[in-house]
Amino acid sequence: MAIMLAVAIGVPIVWAQSENTQLPTKAPSNSTEKQLTEAQKKQLADLYSKIAELKKQIVDKYLEFGIIDKDRAQLIKQKIDQIEKFRAEKGYLPGFGDSKSHGGFKSKKSKGLDRKCPFTQ
């Protein structure tokens, strides 16, 4: 049993350290190192604006269908606006944004949100 345990632990460690599976020493280039031109930013801003408007239309439909109430719809639309503002401030570069937000579904007692998706409440 001890030999099997040692092999089970040792093999993955040796495999991970082999030359074929080592990670590159230099990380891939960070997207923040690159900059977009004003024309590129304008194109992305137009696309993201259309997406935001469609998301708001979806929220309105959920409100119309009685899935969410008016207050919840307003909170969701505010979050959509905040995301758009953040995206514009960051120059429309791709990324995961503020890691503290957790997609908006973590407990935010000060805003009255709980851990559930706002559409399913």
C-alpha positions, 0 to 999 in steps of 0.5 A: 500500500505504501509503495502504491501511495508513493507512486501515486503521489510521485508520478504526477510530480515527476510528470509535471516537472518534465520538460514537455509539461513545464509552463513557459517562463514568460507569461503571455503578454498582458492585454493591458500592455496594448492600446486601442486606437480611438477609432477601435474604441469607438467601434467597440463602444458602439457594439457594447452599447448595443449589447447593453441596450439588448440586455436592458430589453431582456430585463424589461421582458422579465419585468413584463412577464412578472419574473422580476419586480420593478425594483429588481429590474432597476438594480439590474439595469444599474449594474449593466450601466456600471459595467458599461462605465467600467468598460469605458474607463478601462479603454474597452480592453478585454479582461475579467474586471474587478475580481471583488464583484463576483459577477454580482451574485455574492452577498451584497447586503448594503444593496439588498442583493443576495446570493441568487441570480436576480432573474430567478428571485 
